[in-house]
Amino acid sequence: MRFDAVMPMRLRHGVGRRHAPVVVASSRYDPVVPSADLFDVSPDASVPEALVARLRAAGCVFAEDEAALLVGASIDPAVVEELVARRVAGEPLEALLGWAEFAGLRLEVEPGAFVPRHRTEALAAEAARRARLASEGHGRPAVVVDLCCGVGAIGAVVAESASPVVLLAADLDPAAVRAARRNLEPRGGRVFEGDLYDALPQEYAGRVDVLAVNAPYVPSGEIAFMPPEARDHEARIALDGGADGLDVHRRVAASAVRWLAPGGSLVIETSERQAETAAALLHDGGLDAVVVQGDDVTLVVGSRPSA
């Protein structure tokens, strides 16, 4: 499978080593919206209208489709009723089903774990593209790290579309790590539990070709305004980026140059409002940085100079 064209991206500008970035002012934190691909259900599924009405009254935009998925999740009416009640109470649909669709892949999720957002497919596609280029350039499998991996969505895309690679992933949330192991180990990846780089085997310091990071970037003061599916049911550490949303980005940027191979790249997701500051963090960490803007996502890419 190839994921190169998931999201049209445009290079906005670069932050070189002698250029000071400027702050822009705009931000958006997308809700957890189920993918249309999640709703690929059998038209023969028998869905009681009363069940659909309950979901619709609870604010589920795709009530008919969600009802069909929930009915199809079990042949036991009592289990279906429990799932519907939990969905009406605000639990994420993906956590109830036990899986989420991401870039055409069905990935396992666990209650409490961060549900991968579809805007992050752009980050995954860029990481996979850079992994293929690194493998071709070096004549060996690229070393790829999915840091703050959640359930391993980015790593799964890389494994599917850029293999062979040496794939490592890490997260601090135990529920996310459990799901990531189920998603990545069958694809040849290794998943570690721990705090950022501390979780990784030290033997890979200075050898990473692609460091893909979807760190939390919602400012602490804005968590209360997130959809309840995220705010109330996902691990706080997967959402809260500190006062300005960039606390974890600072730590990632500060140590990235130690882990990246010469010519290696760090690809990190952020918001449009935070992009210039994030780029400056990468620049201060010794990387050449560019901001890449898509229709619904902002990435910052930092590269370690080859020499």
KOLGUTI-691090 format. One record per residue (C-alpha): residue in one letter; residue number from 1; x, y, z. Coordinates in nm, 4 decimals. Layout:
<sites>
   lumdo   marmi       east      north         up
       A     NUM          X          Y          Z
...
</sites>
This chain:
<sites>
   lumdo   marmi       east      north         up
       M       1     0.0000     0.0000     0.0000
       R       2     0.1131     0.3559    -0.0650
       F       3     0.0080     0.6564     0.1387
       D       4     0.1911     0.9357    -0.0438
       A       5    -0.1179     1.1332    -0.1417
       V       6    -0.3200     1.1283     0.1768
       M       7    -0.3074     1.5063     0.2163
       P       8    -0.1919     1.7749    -0.0281
       M       9     0.0801     1.9715     0.1485
       R      10     0.2572     2.2932     0.0674
       L      11     0.5856     2.4247     0.1962
       R      12     0.5157     2.7533     0.3655
       H      13     0.8658     2.8664     0.4546
       G      14     1.1877     2.7582     0.6144
       V      15     1.3581     2.8488     0.9380
       G      16     1.7286     2.8463     0.8704
       R      17     1.9961     2.8750     1.1319
       R      18     2.0183     3.2506     1.1005
       H      19     1.6525     3.3345     1.0577
       A      20     1.4263     3.4213     1.3471
       P      21     1.0701     3.2905     1.3108
       V      22     0.7600     3.5043     1.3473
       V      23     0.4464     3.4057     1.5387
       V      24     0.1176     3.3645     1.3523
       A      25    -0.2210     3.3621     1.5195
       S      26    -0.4669     3.0913     1.4320
       S      27    -0.5481     2.7534     1.5812
       R      28    -0.7961     2.4714     1.5623
       Y      29    -0.8222     2.1512     1.7633
       D      30    -1.0310     1.9031     1.5693
       P      31    -1.2849     1.6829     1.7451
       V      32    -1.2820     1.3057     1.7364
       V      33    -1.4916     1.2497     1.4250
       P      34    -1.5331     0.8890     1.3076
       S      35    -1.4008     0.8268     0.9576
       A      36    -1.6427     0.7582     0.6738
       D      37    -1.4490     0.4345     0.6204
       L      38    -1.5502     0.3269     0.9684
       F      39    -1.9077     0.3145     0.8422
       D      40    -1.8527     0.0446     0.5815
       V      41    -2.1198    -0.1808     0.7268
       S      42    -2.3513    -0.4392     0.5773
       P      43    -2.6764    -0.2963     0.4420
       D      44    -2.8503    -0.6065     0.5767
       A      45    -2.7784    -0.5160     0.9369
       S      46    -3.1015    -0.4948     1.1340
       V      47    -3.0985    -0.1658     1.3238
       P      48    -3.3954    -0.0713     1.5447
       E      49    -3.5123     0.2827     1.4765
       A      50    -3.5438     0.3450     1.8501
       L      51    -3.1723     0.2770     1.8870
       V      52    -3.0933     0.5239     1.6066
       A      53    -3.3147     0.7822     1.7747
       R      54    -3.1290     0.7451     2.1033
       L      55    -2.7954     0.8011     1.9344
       R      56    -2.9262     1.0966     1.7373
       A      57    -3.0684     1.2539     2.0527
       A      58    -2.7266     1.2156     2.2145
       G      59    -2.5731     1.4229     1.9336
       C      60    -2.4259     1.1470     1.7148
       V      61    -2.4144     1.2984     1.3675
       F      62    -2.3894     0.9599     1.1944
       A      63    -2.6482     0.7907     1.4161
       E      64    -2.7693     0.5340     1.1603
       D      65    -2.4178     0.4219     1.0738
       E      66    -2.3021     0.4134     1.4339
       A      67    -2.6084     0.2105     1.5279
       A      68    -2.5286    -0.0459     1.2589
       L      69    -2.1717    -0.0790     1.3828
       L      70    -2.2799    -0.1207     1.7425
       V      71    -2.5460    -0.3769     1.6520
       G      72    -2.2889    -0.5642     1.4470
       A      73    -2.0392    -0.5710     1.7327
       S      74    -2.2181    -0.8517     1.9174
       I      75    -2.4946    -1.1065     1.8718
       D      76    -2.5892    -1.0601     2.2382
       P      77    -2.8625    -0.7940     2.2757
       A      78    -2.7478    -0.7194     2.6292
       V      79    -2.3956    -0.6425     2.5079
       V      80    -2.5322    -0.4191     2.2305
       E      81    -2.7472    -0.2323     2.4830
       E      82    -2.4439    -0.1753     2.7044
       L      83    -2.2436    -0.0418     2.4073
       V      84    -2.5247     0.1913     2.3043
       A      85    -2.5652     0.3207     2.6593
       R      86    -2.1947     0.3919     2.6819
       R      87    -2.1968     0.5695     2.3441
       V      88    -2.4942     0.7805     2.4506
       A      89    -2.2961     0.8677     2.7650
       G      90    -2.0183     1.0041     2.5432
       E      91    -1.7577     0.7299     2.5099
       P      92    -1.5700     0.7294     2.1770
       L      93    -1.7164     0.4937     1.9185
       E      94    -1.3732     0.3512     1.8340
       A      95    -1.3039     0.2563     2.1945
       L      96    -1.6377     0.0744     2.2146
       L      97    -1.5737    -0.1151     1.8912
       G      98    -1.2139    -0.1879     1.9841
       W      99    -1.0728    -0.0547     1.6567
       A     100    -1.0231     0.2612     1.4541
       E     101    -0.9719     0.3181     1.0820
       F     102    -0.6576     0.5105     0.9896
       A     103    -0.5223     0.5543     0.6364
       G     104    -0.7108     0.2460     0.5225
       L     105    -0.5848     0.0297     0.8102
       R     106    -0.7949    -0.1159     1.0903
       L     107    -0.6041    -0.0568     1.4135
       E     108    -0.6851    -0.1889     1.7573
       V     109    -0.7592     0.0644     2.0292
       E     110    -0.8174     0.0378     2.4027
       P     111    -1.0442     0.2372     2.6328
       G     112    -0.8561     0.5421     2.7543
       A     113    -0.6022     0.5379     2.4724
       F     114    -0.5745     0.8275     2.2287
       V     115    -0.7830     0.7619     1.9158
       P     116    -0.5763     0.8481     1.6052
       R     117    -0.7096     1.1531     1.4194
       H     118    -0.7400     1.1462     1.0440
       R     119    -0.5461     1.4697     1.0018
       T     120    -0.2428     1.2757     1.1288
       E     121    -0.2519     1.0627     0.8136
       A     122    -0.0519     1.3475     0.6552
       L     123     0.2246     1.3059     0.9143
       A     124     0.2234     0.9294     0.8586
       A     125     0.2458     0.9723     0.4808
       E     126     0.5367     1.2151     0.5125
       A     127     0.7192     0.9835     0.7525
       A     128     0.6724     0.6909     0.5153
       R     129     0.7937     0.8969     0.2189
       R     130     1.1074     1.0008     0.4035
       A     131     1.1677     0.6441     0.5216
       R     132     1.1602     0.5174     0.1623
       L     133     1.4021     0.7892     0.0536
       A     134     1.6377     0.7073     0.3417
       S     135     1.6324     0.3354     0.2620
       E     136     1.7048     0.4025    -0.1042
       G     137     1.9797     0.6508    -0.0227
       H     138     2.1575     0.4319     0.2315
       G     139     2.1009     0.0944     0.0679
       R     140     1.9686    -0.0427     0.3973
       P     141     1.6381    -0.0368     0.5869
       A     142     1.5703     0.3049     0.7365
       V     143     1.5475     0.3386     1.1133
       V     144     1.2107     0.4947     1.1988
       V     145     1.0842     0.5980     1.5432
       D     146     0.7159     0.6641     1.6162
       L     147     0.7458     0.8748     1.9331
       C     148     0.4360     0.9511     2.1414
       C     149     0.3010     0.6660     1.9321
       G     150    -0.0436     0.6215     2.0870
       V     151    -0.1845     0.3020     1.9370
       G     152     0.0917     0.3003     1.6743
       A     153    -0.0997     0.4527     1.3840
       I     154     0.1966     0.6317     1.2251
       G     155     0.4233     0.3320     1.2673
       A     156     0.1644     0.1029     1.1118
       V     157     0.1446     0.3200     0.7985
       V     158     0.5245     0.3300     0.7735
       A     159     0.5470    -0.0479     0.8141
       E     160     0.2830    -0.1066     0.5477
       S     161     0.4179     0.1359     0.2884
       A     162     0.7916     0.1742     0.3481
       S     163     0.9118    -0.1724     0.4497
       P     164     1.1653    -0.2983     0.5100
       V     165     1.2343    -0.0599     0.7970
       V     166     1.3654    -0.0866     1.1497
       L     167     1.0600     0.0377     1.3387
       L     168     1.0618     0.1497     1.7019
       A     169     0.7732     0.3121     1.8882
       A     170     0.7284     0.4516     2.2377
       D     171     0.4586     0.6017     2.4569
       L     172     0.4088     0.6793     2.8242
       D     173     0.0450     0.5627     2.8433
       P     174     0.0187     0.1898     2.9292
       A     175    -0.3154     0.1471     2.7470
       A     176    -0.1725     0.2991     2.4316
       V     177     0.1371     0.0803     2.4556
       R     178    -0.0725    -0.2351     2.4843
       A     179    -0.2669    -0.1450     2.1712
       A     180     0.0459    -0.0335     1.9861
       R     181     0.2122    -0.3676     2.0519
       R     182    -0.0827    -0.5498     1.8985
       N     183    -0.0758    -0.3172     1.5985
       L     184     0.2985    -0.2968     1.5382
       E     185     0.4602    -0.6196     1.6522
       P     186     0.2871    -0.8256     1.3779
       R     187     0.4256    -0.5661     1.1332
       G     188     0.7798    -0.6128     1.2615
       G     189     0.7931    -0.3156     1.4997
       R     190     0.9041    -0.2956     1.8602
       V     191     0.7120    -0.0892     2.1157
       F     192     0.8504     0.0506     2.4398
       E     193     0.6787     0.2072     2.7393
       G     194     0.8416     0.5147     2.8839
       D     195     0.9010     0.8881     2.8674
       L     196     1.0061     1.0007     2.5182
       Y     197     1.3671     0.9092     2.4347
       D     198     1.4210     0.7417     2.7726
       A     199     1.2099     0.4527     2.6454
       L     200     1.4287     0.3855     2.3398
       P     201     1.7277     0.1511     2.3205
       Q     202     2.0402     0.3649     2.3497
       E     203     2.2038     0.1758     2.0642
       Y     204     1.9877     0.3781     1.8226
       A     205     2.1146     0.7184     1.9356
       G     206     2.2524     0.8946     1.6280
       R     207     2.1052     0.6342     1.3921
       V     208     1.7424     0.7413     1.3449
       D     209     1.6556     0.8358     0.9866
       V     210     1.2960     0.9426     1.0532
       L     211     1.1580     1.0561     1.3876
       A     212     0.7790     1.0903     1.3585
       V     213     0.6117     1.2597     1.6551
       N     214     0.2477     1.3313     1.7310
       A     215     0.3017     1.4898     2.0714
       P     216     0.0151     1.6552     2.2614
       Y     217    -0.0208     2.0217     2.1669
       V     218    -0.3471     2.1446     2.3170
       P     219    -0.2790     2.4201     2.5737
       S     220    -0.3870     2.3206     2.9243
       G     221    -0.6432     2.6018     2.9376
       E     222    -0.8169     2.4754     2.6237
       I     223    -0.8663     2.1125     2.7313
       A     224    -1.2039     2.2053     2.8804
       F     225    -1.3270     2.3117     2.5356
       M     226    -1.2422     1.9823     2.3658
       P     227    -1.5194     1.7368     2.2720
       P     228    -1.6164     1.5114     2.5640
       E     229    -1.5066     1.2017     2.3691
       A     230    -1.1511     1.3292     2.4029
       R     231    -1.1667     1.5383     2.7194
       D     232    -1.3349     1.2761     2.9354
       H     233    -1.2204     0.9487     2.7821
       E     234    -0.8629     0.9849     2.6564
       A     235    -0.5513     0.9987     2.8707
       R     236    -0.4757     1.3559     2.9756
       I     237    -0.1075     1.3065     2.8929
       A     238    -0.2066     1.2417     2.5310
       L     239    -0.3855     1.5780     2.5046
       D     240    -0.2307     1.8338     2.7390
       G     241     0.0684     2.0199     2.5986
       G     242     0.1152     2.2584     2.8889
       A     243     0.0562     2.6328     2.9112
       D     244     0.1202     2.7082     2.5431
       G     245     0.0720     2.3526     2.4156
       L     246     0.4391     2.3014     2.3344
       D     247     0.5914     2.1575     2.6515
       V     248     0.6481     1.8140     2.4961
       H     249     0.7616     1.9685     2.1655
       R     250     1.0357     2.1505     2.3604
       R     251     1.1642     1.8261     2.5075
       V     252     1.1454     1.6454     2.1737
       A     253     1.3319     1.9262     1.9967
       A     254     1.5999     1.9592     2.2639
       S     255     1.7252     1.6013     2.2236
       A     256     1.6349     1.5204     1.8632
       V     257     1.9784     1.5991     1.7211
       R     258     2.1326     1.3372     1.9503
       W     259     1.9050     1.0663     1.8111
       L     260     1.8880     1.1611     1.4454
       A     261     2.1407     1.0277     1.1979
       P     262     2.3197     1.2871     0.9804
       G     263     2.0573     1.3898     0.7239
       G     264     1.7797     1.2423     0.9382
       S     265     1.4437     1.4147     0.9813
       L     266     1.2051     1.4963     1.2631
       V     267     0.8426     1.5334     1.1505
       I     268     0.6086     1.6693     1.4172
       E     269     0.2437     1.7767     1.4126
       T     270     0.1294     2.1075     1.5593
       S     271    -0.1310     2.3770     1.5012
       E     272    -0.0988     2.6679     1.2610
       R     273    -0.0871     2.9083     1.5558
       Q     274     0.2018     2.7216     1.7165
       A     275     0.3996     2.6383     1.4021
       E     276     0.6482     2.9253     1.4097
       T     277     0.7316     2.8668     1.7739
       A     278     0.7680     2.4933     1.7135
       A     279     0.9984     2.5619     1.4183
       A     280     1.2089     2.7894     1.6381
       L     281     1.2392     2.5101     1.8957
       L     282     1.3742     2.2726     1.6306
       H     283     1.6103     2.5438     1.5047
       D     284     1.7388     2.6053     1.8581
       G     285     1.7910     2.2304     1.8928
       G     286     2.0322     2.2301     1.5999
       L     287     1.7984     2.1363     1.3153
       D     288     1.7081     2.3128     0.9926
       A     289     1.3299     2.3559     1.0111
       V     290     1.0453     2.4166     0.7678
       V     291     0.6726     2.4551     0.8248
       V     292     0.4535     2.2491     0.5917
       Q     293     0.0861     2.3448     0.5717
       G     294    -0.1907     2.1107     0.4543
       D     295    -0.5633     2.1666     0.4165
       D     296    -0.6335     2.0510     0.7703
       V     297    -0.2960     1.9953     0.9370
       T     298     0.0319     2.1718     1.0087
       L     299     0.3616     1.9878     1.0239
       V     300     0.7048     2.1114     1.1200
       V     301     0.9959     1.9220     0.9682
       G     302     1.3441     1.9480     1.1141
       S     303     1.6518     1.8020     0.9459
       R     304     1.9901     1.7279     1.0965
       P     305     2.2603     1.8582     0.8615
       S     306     2.4511     1.5837     0.6807
       A     307     2.7833     1.7331     0.7792
</sites>
